[in-house]
Amino acid sequence: MAKRIYRSREDKMIAGVCSGMGEYFDIDPTIMRLAWLAFAFFAGGGIIAYLIAMIVIPYKPEGYTQ
């Protein structure tokens, strides 16, 4: 079974995107949040990218384990 990326339902601050990506890449969600924040301030596209990820990445199904 292929590894899939999902938004987190439990460990979320806004929409669970950073927590889901942190779980997928096996990185602390706080580091992912800081990376998104830096991307938003320095590259300018972080907010748009987050909104797109929030729409495209589905929530993790109930009872799903990887």
Buried (B, 14 or more C-beta within 10 A) or exposed (E): EEEEBBBBBEEBEEBBBBBBBBBBEEEEBEEBBEBBBEBBEEEEEBEEBBEEBEEEBEBBEEEEEE
